[in-house]
Structures are given as structure tokens and as C-alpha cells.
């Protein structure tokens, strides 16, 4: 069984506690790539020295230049200048710059100087951004009741899969924009994309210039597989912010789904061209991860492992990489503890269990794979989708119910004309169901050289040749193989299938080689029966007399006492009577 590994699992936006802001890991702030504004030299009188104007914190914040703001605030802190709430501003800037640990340190310092218990809630935001959800919940619990506290606890409850706590916090949400964005984020994270879209659209009607909402709506449509719609909506935001990493990345992902990896990578060039640094892709986890996907797994081993606990799709894509390398054990180690929540995760886990089960012969793993495939394929939401039908085909394949396999594969065949994995599975299913002509066409459509040299492929194709009255092609396939256990097994299959179908000449040749390799009495009996079968066909004028000479030569290679009687008393006697030359 070949598996359809979906390689389009990649990350479009980082998971935020509320999608009003994109959480960035330390050292990967989007704002670090913003073009620095060139300062305009002040006009001064001739002969007078120009005085450098001191930058204003408000200017840095207005331009989202948090690095500049941090530099100014740290200078003021060391100079002991008296700015109101300096530490709070410093923590705020560290947070938005992605330096969450420094933000926590700044909040701790501020807590010793300011009597503001809301700082616990701000620290909780930092811990959440660091994926330390229990610490985030503990800090939030110390804060006074507020909308921010409710939103934090709502998201930490989701991370802990605590449904009662989620319901409690859900009921506490208000109709404010922040709370509704929080609710939309939860709907998105629970794969309720249509519900999230409805909330975002309602908010967009209230404020048409809240441009970021277009990105969230586009992302929901992307998740609903409406990639062209996502691109159309995304363009509204890109017209305002053409160098937005989040928006450009989502556009690239949509192009990947609609076209290919090269088209997707071309969309990212706008970011590289606008970047001050040498290689923007090395500085952003999100782009680095997706570039691996766009390049069909290139550098996966170097890029993906450090991102396993940061970007959920990194684990799935690393699993796919190992499956493509036929490293089922490594793939299983990565996915065995994953609790699937969406169809794609169920499918991938099923593929891994099937691959490992087939590799090790484990019935338990194959049974688990069959159950996972059935769970997706029989679900109301997936039963009429292409992946759903692939799952049901895989389920019945593992159950060896090939007539049922073909029902599902034939319904989606038009979508996989040149797909090697589909043609492999379809060909084997047809052969197992007895439709050898269709099976032969499908197997010959497989183009991958590695697949075409696998014993499973060669043995099924050889059987199709034999059952389609083309035994010579099956014999040629054996002749091209190197001597090994697999070639011995293929020879065994050719010998028995040819004998069964009455292709006695090739059955005799195959049994002759088998007898040379292993002096098993059964091989002599098969050879003897095949030789007599060729003789009968020659007598009935269904086979060329030349073949009888070849058979005689093959018989003489055996040491069995019956050889002389068969040759001299039967074959030569008939040949003499019928004037057929036989040496």
C-alpha cells in the first residue's frame, strides 16, 4: 500500500492569543526588518553648529520601531531620567519586539516600584507568548478581574483542553472588539473557520479601516480551501501594507496551494528585496519553515527540529520528510504521542502507522491505521471529499477488500492521472480484484524509478503480464534483476503463475533455475510437469517444435532418473514419428 502523504501542511500565521497581534519569538521581530527612516538634517544658520534633536518615544511607537524605543528607554533608565512609568513602557516595547523574557524582567522591576496588580496580567501575556501556559494561568489568577484576564484564561483553558473552564470564560466575554477578536481566535484554533469568519466580517462592517481584519478573514478562507477568495481579500490589506511579512507569507501559501512551490517562493521575493539584512528567511521562523515546504523538503533536518515546539506544522512536515525517506521508525517517534484534532492529522498518523506496520509486519499498527483511515473517511464532513475517499480506499486496502477499494479509487481517478502513488495503489487493487489489463496499465504509468525497482511492484507487474498472456515480459523482468532473495521469490511467482495459466515453456525455464538454486524435489516436479505441458502443446500444434528442443536441454540439466525416460521414450519417439528434428 502506497500512501498519499499530504505535503501541503504548513504554517500561515503564528498562533496568537488574540489575532489582533502576531506573536513573534524572541529575536525574530517583524519590526526589526522595517526600513530605518533617514533623518533630515535640520536647517541652521551659516556658521552655527547644528544640534542633534533628541528623538521622542512617541515617534518610535508611532512607527513601530521598538528597537529604537528600547534604546531610548534604556538610555533614560541608566541616566536615571524621570519619565513616568518608564519600566512599564520598557516592558511594553520588549513585548512588542518579541523579547518576552526581558519584558517579564522589566515588569518584575516595575512591580517593585508601582502598585499596579494589573502587571500580573501583562506578565501572563508574556508567559503565554513563550508557550508556558501554566505559568501564564498562574500569573493571570493573581490579577484583578478584567477583560484582559478573562481573555488570557480563555486561551490557557483552550491550551489545556479544559472545556468547562472554556465555557465559563466564554460566558464572561463582552461585545467589545477585543473580546470578540479573542472569541474569533478561539474559533479559528478549534478549526471552526466559518464561525471565526462571521465574527471578523461583523467587526469589519463596523470599521472598514481596520485593515488587519482582512488578513484574518483571508486566513479563514485559506483554511476552508478557498485559496482564490483568500487572495482577493488579502489584496485589500497588501495595498496598504505591501511589505507585511504576515500578509505576503499568506499570499505565498495560497500560491503554493493553487500552483507550486516555485510560484510560492517567487511571492516571497518582495520581502527579501525590502529587507536591510542579507537573508530575511534565516531571521524568521515562519518564513524559514515555509521555505522548506516550498522547496519540497530541502534542509528539513536542519530547519524543522528546532521549531517542533514552536510551529505545530513543523512536526507534521518533519514526519512527512521521514516518510519520503522511507524512515518509518523516525516518523513514528515524532507522531506517536500526537492527539489528532483535524482530518489532516488523523490521515498523517494513519499513514505512519500503516508504513510502520507494513515495514515491521505489526498487525496492531496496521489495525490502528485502518481505524484512523475509517474515522476520517466515514465522517460526515470528509466522506465526500477526495482525502475522505482516499482514506476509505486505504481502510479497505488494509482489510484486503479490494472490490471496495476500487469503488472509492475509481470515483477520484480523474484527479490523479499522473500520480505515481495513486497508480500504484489502483494497479495493485485491480490486480488483486482480477482486472489484470487495467492493473497493467496503471502499474506501467508509475514513473518513479525507485518505485519501479521495488519487489512489490515487480511481482505484481509480472503477475499482470502472465495473466495477460505476456509471460515473456515477466521473464525479462526477472532477467534484469540481480541475484538476491527477491529475484528468487519473483522466479517462484513466475514459475507457479505460468504453470497455472498454461504458459508451460516459461514455467519450465523458471523451475529449472529454481532447481539449480535449490534442489527441492518440488522444483523438479514442477519442471517435469511444465516440460510435459510444453510437449502436449507441441503435439497439439499450439507451440513451436523449437520450444521442445529447449525443454529437452533443460531436462538434461537435471540429475533425476526420470529424465532419460521422458526424453528418449516419449519426446524423441514422437519426434521421430512426426519427422521433427530433436537432438
Helices and strands as residue ranges (DSSP letters): G 30-33, H 57-62, H 66-78, H 86-96, H 100-113, H 119-129, H 133-142, H 147-159, H 163-171, H 177-189, H 193-206, H 212-223, H 227-238, H 245-258, H 261-267, H 269-274, G 280-282, H 285-294, H 300-303, G 305-307, H 312-324, H 328-335, H 343-360, H 363-377, H 386-398, H 402-412, G 413-415, H 420-432, H 436-444, H 449-452, H 455-467, H 471-479, H 485-501, H 504-517, H 521-539, H 545-556, H 562-564, I 565-571, H 572-577
